[in-house]
């Protein structure tokens, strides 16, 4: 799965997709070790709840 993500990043950056560039991109895209994950998870949960509220508000306008 990491290779697919790396290939998409390279394509978006208009870089050649070669075996070597994929290896480098996979290493740069590796998840950092440590305690940084908890902050991201909390932020993601808040973003998801906002998106859910906005989506439900948008759907109610259809049936208004």
Buried (B, 14 or more C-beta within 10 A) or exposed (E): EEBEEBBEBBEEEEEEBEEEBBEBBBEEEEEEEEEEEEEEEEEEEEEEEEEEEEEEEEEEEEEE
